[in-house]
Amino acid sequence: VQLQASGGGLVQAGASLRLSCVGSMVGDVRAWFRRAPGKEREFVAAISTSGGATEYADSVKDRFIISRDRASHMVHLQMQRLKPEDTAVYYCAAGDYLRFQPSDYGTWGQGTLVTVSS
């Protein structure tokens, strides 16, 4: 089982980016985590692909939107009003429950780099 993340890039502060994650439907939940330089991997957002329930980290709430396209097995993360502190490698992950720790997710993609310049 593989997850493929895409959509990262270099943008200026205030800009938007959309990340996408595609992969086999293993587990009901798709999540995005990120790892900034020198920091631990942290939860960003998650969505139940069956029911559509979502969770967000406080740091991205009201700026990021996670959505799913069940027909294409894709999950998107629309990131708006990006800040330099959003700079990180973003990973998509699959799991069975809407939870917040990396250890709750058993399948991971390879990561896509988002760099936000000030």
N, C-alpha and C positions, 0 to 999 in steps of 0.2 A: 504494500500500500504506500502510495506516495502522495504528498501534497506539494503543489507547485505554487510559489508566491511570486508575484510580479508587480510592477508599477512604481517601484522606488525611483528616486532621482535626486537631483540637486535643485532646490528652489530657494527663493528668498522668503524671509519672514512675512507672514500675512497671506502667502499663497496657499493653494490647495493641491492635493494629490489624491489619487484613488488607487489603493492597493487591491489586488485580486488574488484569490486563492482558489485553485481548482484541484480536485482530487476525488478519489473514490469515496463513496458515502460510508465511511467507517465511523460509527459513533454519531450521535445526534447533534452534538455541539461542535461548532467551529469557533475558535478563539484566535485573537491576535495578541501576541506578546512582543515586547521589544527589549533590546539590550543596548544601552548607551555605553560609550567607552568608559571603562573602569567601573561599571555598575553591574548589579545583578539583573538577570532577566526579570521583567515586571509585566504584570497583566495590563492589557489595554482595553480590550472589549471582547465580548463573546455573544453568540447567538444560538438559539435552538433552531436547527434547520426544519424541525417539524412544526413547532408551535410559534416560532418567531419571537419568543421572549429574549430580551437582551440585558446585558450588564455592561457597565462602563467603569473604568477607573475615574476617580474624581478629577484627575489632571486633564482628562480629555472630554469629559462630559460637556455637552453643549457645543463642542467643536468637531467631534468625530461621530460618524454614523456607520454602524455595521448593518449590512443587509445580506440577504441570501436569495439566490436564484435556484430553486430546487430542480428545475428542468435541466439546467446545465451543470449542476453540482458545483456552482461557484459561490463564493462568499466575497463580499467587497467591504473595504474599509474606506469610506470617504472622509478625508482629513481636510479640515478647513482652518483658516486662520493659524497656520502653522507657526510655531515658535522655534527658536534655536534649541531649546531644551527638548524638542521632539526628535532631535537628531539621534538616530539609533538604527540598528539592524532590526527589522520587523519580521517576525516569524508567525506563520499560521500553524495551528495545531488542531487536532481532532480529539474529542473525548466524549464521554457518555453523559456528563452532567455539567451544568453551568456553575463552574467553580473558578477559583482565582489563582491557584498555585500551579506552576509548571508541572509538578509531579502528578497533577490530576489529568494530564493529557498524555496519551500514549503514542500519538503519531504526530510527526513534525515535518514541516517543509524546510527548505534550505535557507530561507531568509532573503530579504531584499533591503538594500540600504537606502535610508532616507536621510538626506543632509539638508538642514535648513540654515541658511546663512543670515546673519543679522544685517 
